């Protein structure tokens, strides 16, 4: 039986949960249920924030795991990871802006940006799961080094 690393598994689960909440929020707003839409979208944002807190804490204190798969596909993994990081950063920024617009009741701009933000976030979640699968399920992860150890040498 293969044991999956607990923190990456939990953080990836939160990213999937956030995407599910966002999808539910889409359905709710399409049905005109504004109150439920707001609650579900906030739950999606909290789930994404929980992912980020776990990911950042793990990166600082435990470290990031290098790709442990075959060398001949490492470049493709790295390019895919860069694409995922760009998506995640863009999605996070768009998510914050979209939430601020909603809370400020700037609904016209929120309605225009919301669908774009959601699509970016869906792709972020999908690529995040793919990165997780490539690092921990399909291949054994490589070396893990904490940021503190890498920077300070301890």
C-alpha positions in Angstrom: 0.0 0.0 0.0 1.4 3.4 -1.0 1.2 6.1 1.6 0.5 9.6 0.2 2.0 12.6 1.9 -0.6 14.1 4.3 -0.1 17.9 3.8 0.0 17.8 0.0 -3.0 15.5 0.0 -5.0 17.8 2.3 -4.1 20.9 0.5 -5.0 19.4 -2.9 -8.3 18.3 -1.5 -9.0 21.9 -0.4 -8.3 23.2 -3.9 -10.8 20.6 -5.3 -13.4 21.6 -2.7 -13.0 25.2 -3.7 -13.6 24.4 -7.3 -16.7 22.4 -6.4 -18.0 25.3 -4.4 -17.4 27.7 -7.3 -19.3 25.4 -9.7 -22.2 25.2 -7.2 -22.1 29.0 -7.0 -22.4 29.3 -10.7 -25.5 27.1 -10.7 -27.0 29.1 -7.8 -26.6 32.5 -9.4 -28.0 31.1 -12.7 -31.1 30.2 -10.7 -31.2 33.7 -9.2 -30.4 32.5 -5.6 -28.1 35.4 -4.7 -27.9 34.6 -0.9 -26.9 31.0 -1.4 -24.5 32.1 -4.2 -22.8 34.5 -1.8 -22.4 31.9 0.9 -21.1 29.2 -1.4 -18.6 31.5 -3.1 -17.3 32.6 0.3 -16.9 29.0 1.2 -15.0 28.5 -2.0 -12.7 31.4 -1.2 -12.2 30.1 2.4 -11.3 26.7 0.9 -8.8 28.3 -1.5 -7.3 30.3 1.4 -7.0 27.1 3.5 -5.1 25.5 0.6 -2.8 28.5 0.4 -2.1 28.6 4.1 -1.3 24.8 4.1 0.8 25.1 1.0 2.8 28.2 2.2 3.4 26.7 5.6 4.6 23.4 4.1 6.8 25.3 1.6 8.4 27.3 4.4 8.8 24.7 7.1 8.9 21.3 5.3 9.8 22.2 1.8 8.8 21.6 -1.8 9.2 18.2 -3.5 11.1 18.0 -6.7 9.9 15.9 -9.6 10.9 12.3 -9.2 9.8 11.0 -12.6 11.9 10.1 -15.6 14.4 12.8 -16.7 13.1 12.7 -20.3 9.7 14.2 -19.2 11.1 16.5 -16.5 11.1 19.5 -18.9 7.4 18.9 -19.7 6.6 18.7 -16.0 8.5 21.9 -15.3 6.7 23.8 -18.2 3.4 22.4 -16.9 4.2 23.5 -13.4 5.1 27.0 -14.5 1.8 27.2 -16.4 0.0 26.1 -13.2 1.8 28.6 -11.1 0.9 31.4 -13.5 -2.7 30.2 -13.5 -2.8 30.0 -9.7 -1.4 33.4 -9.2 -3.7 35.0 -11.8 -6.7 33.1 -10.3 -5.8 34.2 -6.8 -5.6 37.9 -7.8 -8.7 37.7 -9.9 -10.5 35.9 -7.0 -9.6 38.7 -4.6 -10.7 41.4 -7.0 -13.9 39.6 -7.8 -14.8 39.2 -4.1 -14.0 42.8 -3.4 -16.2 43.9 -6.2 -19.1 41.8 -4.8 -18.6 43.1 -1.2 -18.5 46.7 -2.5 -21.7 45.9 -4.4 -20.2 46.8 -7.7 -22.3 44.0 -9.3 -21.9 45.2 -12.9 -18.1 44.6 -12.8 -18.5 41.6 -10.6 -20.8 40.0 -13.2 -18.2 40.6 -15.9 -15.2 39.4 -14.0 -16.8 36.5 -12.1 -17.1 34.0 -15.0 -13.5 34.7 -16.1 -12.3 34.3 -12.6 -14.2 31.0 -12.2 -12.8 29.5 -15.5 -9.3 30.5 -14.5 -9.9 28.8 -11.1 -11.3 25.6 -12.6 -8.1 25.3 -14.7 -6.0 26.1 -11.7 -7.7 23.3 -9.7 -7.4 20.8 -12.6 -3.7 21.6 -13.2 -3.1 21.5 -9.4 -4.5 18.0 -9.2 -2.4 17.0 -12.2 0.8 18.4 -10.5 -0.1 16.5 -7.3 -0.7 13.2 -9.3 2.7 13.7 -11.1 4.6 14.4 -7.9 3.0 11.8 -5.5 0.9 9.2 -7.3 2.3 8.5 -10.8 5.9 8.9 -9.7 7.7 8.9 -6.4 8.5 12.5 -5.3 12.1 13.6 -5.5 14.0 15.4 -2.8 12.1 17.7 -0.4 14.0 20.7 1.0 12.5 23.5 3.2 12.8 27.1 2.1 14.4 27.8 5.5 17.0 25.1 5.0 17.7 26.1 1.4 18.1 29.8 2.4 19.7 29.6 5.8 21.4 26.2 5.6 19.7 24.5 8.6 
